[in-house]
């Protein structure tokens, strides 16, 4: 450790590289697992891949010729479900936002150049992004949030080497790139710690100790542009990320304004408004609507029906807990260390940590979006899809909490090891053809998952036992939250 207890650059670099490489390898290990029984690349994945192939070959998003030529046959043996509608000008455009397809174009071109299957090259590129995400999370925890290198590498490693981050590191979906964009925004927002007043905001002078220095308010020009670019990128990856993007933008603009950098705030606001106008115009021209859903054949009653034709918001409220503890689709079912996000997030609130808004606000908005806006929690995908975009905030919250409360590190290691083992079981079973990522992953013969999941609520089978389990888990969550709040309050009073 160098002066002020900060780790050396070489130590941080080694940790970042080690975690990044491990995460990429873990994600790449699952590339050979089939999406469904009838497709190596299935559900929405072919739509993104066909769009990338069209951009590489024709320079446009019209996949009519790819559909006519059945360009999907090498990776989708069964008949490809139709998602597009014939537009008035004769085009067929996939009803998904275009940025992921654009990002995949170099992989498509490289695959053709070296003779590798296109879907393999694309998934390898996403596995590399998974490593980049893990490395950036480690760096952000250490350099922006003053987490020690062992705690940062350990916490990030546990989550990066398990579901759902490792799984979506080999799925052709915008979830992993969106999580990377959110992490870039968090890293930029936390440069210098944010806004100086009020005086109660402090930064740690040594590991685990709050010092007396006021938090700095300045950002570098690079940080401003990085945050702005990340916010702009999110809706282009998927319009469903717009609430998270708006939350990050609001935090950034508020901090710039309150720090007296009003010119910077105004410039950022103008840039974001201009980007929004470009988004609207491009979507109206390409998709014939403000969202890509206008080009789909599933939304004949209107683009907003993507959230349901008659949503039951009271019924959906069970997802507030279910997204975490559902027997098949809960985060904790496949990586029990995700349970620790609850005490970590609650601890941040009364602890007066200077970065709590940056970590908690996007996580809360993303969680509420997955709860009340998403059509279903139990979809045709691997668990956690709606939450991956904001899970970096949860990972960093757990890292900060583990740095401040030493026993948490042992708990992270114990629970995290079980989750990493479960991912290993999934990969091995998938490579042997026993399960797929989408249709039957819950049948994996993992003894830990089959035992542990029996304690979780089965919301897909809402019997009295499921509701009893729901009540017990809700009670446990309230008790843990109360305990963690008290610890955070004690910490802030020291």
C-alpha positions, 0 to 999 in steps of 0.5 A, a space after each residue: 500500500 502506498 501513502 494514505 492507504 491506497 494500493 499501488 497502480 501495479 496492484 490494481 492493474 493486476 487485480 483488474 486484469 485477473 478478474 477480467 480474464 477470469 470473467 471472460 473465460 467463465 462467460 466463454 465457457 458457456 458459448 456451446 450451451 444451446 439456447 433451446 432444444 431447437 436452436 443453438 441461438 434462439 428466442 430474440 438472439 437471432 433477431 440481433 444476429 440477423 440485424 448485425 449480418 445485414 449491417 455487415 453485408 448491406 449497410 442497413 437494418 432491413 433483414 428481409 433478404 436474410 429472412 428470405 435466404 434463411 440465413 438463420 439456418 446455421 444457428 437455428 435448426 427449427 423454424 424461426 418465429 416471425 417477429 417483424 411485420 412488412 413495412 409499407 416500403 417493403 422492408 422488414 426490420 427487427 423490432 429491437 433497438 440497433 446499437 447491439 447489432 452495430 456493435 456486433 458488426 466487426 465480429 461478423 466481418 471477422 468471422 467471415 474473414 477467418 472462417 469461423 461460425 458467425 454466432 461463435 465469433 459474436 458470442 466470443 466478443 460478448 464474452 470479452 465485454 463480460 471481462 471488460 465489465 468485470 475489470 471496470 467494476 473492480 477498478 471502480 470499486 478500488 479507485 472510485 469507492 475506496 474499496 480494498 483490492 482483496 475485497 473488490 476483486 473478491 466481490 466482483 469475481 464472485 458475481 462475474 463468475 456466476 449467473 446471471 452476469 456470466 450467462 449473459 456474457 455469452 448471450 446475444 442480448 443487449 443486457 451485458 453491454 447495457 450493464 457496461 454502459 451503466 458501469 461507465 456512468 457510475 465510474 464517471 459520476 463517482 470521480 472526485 466523489 461528487 458534490 462537496 456540500 453538505 459537510 457530512 459527506 466525507 471520503 475515507 482517508 484509510 480503508 474502512 475509515 471516514 476522514 474529514 476531507 470534503 468530497 471534491 466536485 470536479 470532473 475531468 472532461 473525459 468523465 463528463 463525456 463518458 457519462 454522457 455517452 453512456 447515458 445516450 447509449 442505453 436507450 439505443 441498446 434498448 428503449 427499456 433502459 430509458 428510465 435508468 438512463 434518465 436517472 443517471 442523467 439526472 444525477 449527473 446534471 444535479 451534481 454539475 449544477 450544485 457544484 457550480 459547474 453550470 456551463 458543463 451542466 447546460 452543455 450536458 443537458 443540450 447534448 442529451 436533448 439533441 441525442 433524444 431528438 436524433 433517437 426519435 427521428 431515426 426511430 420514426 424513419 427506420 421503425 415507423 414509430 418512437 420505439 422499435 416495437 412499431 416494426 414488430 408483429 406482436 404489438 398490433 394494439 400499440 407499442 405500449 402493449 409491450 408492457 401488457 394490454 391490461 397490466 395488474 400492477 398490484 399482482 406484479 408487486 410480488 416481483 419486488 421480492 420474487 425477482 430476488 428469491 423466485 425458485 426458478 427465476 430469482 437471482 438468489 436461486 442461482 447465486 445466493 450471494 445476491 441476497 447480500 445486496 439487501 443489507 448492503 443497499 440498506 446500510 448505504 442509506 444511513 451510513 452517509 456514504 457520499 456515493 449512495 445516490 449513484 449506487 442506489 438510484 439506478 438500482 432502484 429504478 431498474 428494479 421497479 422497471 422490472 417489477 411493474 413495467 416488464 411484461 413478466 418475470 417468468 419469460 423465455 430467457 435465463 433468470 435476471 434478464 430485466 435486472 442485468 443492466 443495474 446489477 453493477 450498482 448492486 455489485 459495487 454496493 456489496 463491495 463497499 459494504 464488505 469493505 466496511 464490515 469485515 464479516 461480510 467478506 467471509 459471507 460473500 466468499 461462502 455464498 459466492 462459492 456456491 453460486 460459482 459452483 451452480 454456474 459450473 453445473 449449468 455449463 457442464 450440463 448444457 455442453 452435455 446436452 442435458 439442459 439449455 439456457 432457456 427452456 429447462 435450465 432448472 432441471 440441472 442436477 446440481 445438488 446445491 440448487 435442487 436442495 436450496 431452491 426447495 426453500 424458495 417461493 415457487 411463484 409459477 405454482 402459487 399454492 399456499 406453500 408458495 405464499 407461506 414461503 413468500 411471507 417468511 422471506 418477506 419477514 426475513 428481508 424486513 428483519 435483515 433490512 432493519 438490522 443493516 439500517 441500524 448498523 449503518 446509522 451506528 457507522 455514520 454517528 462515529 
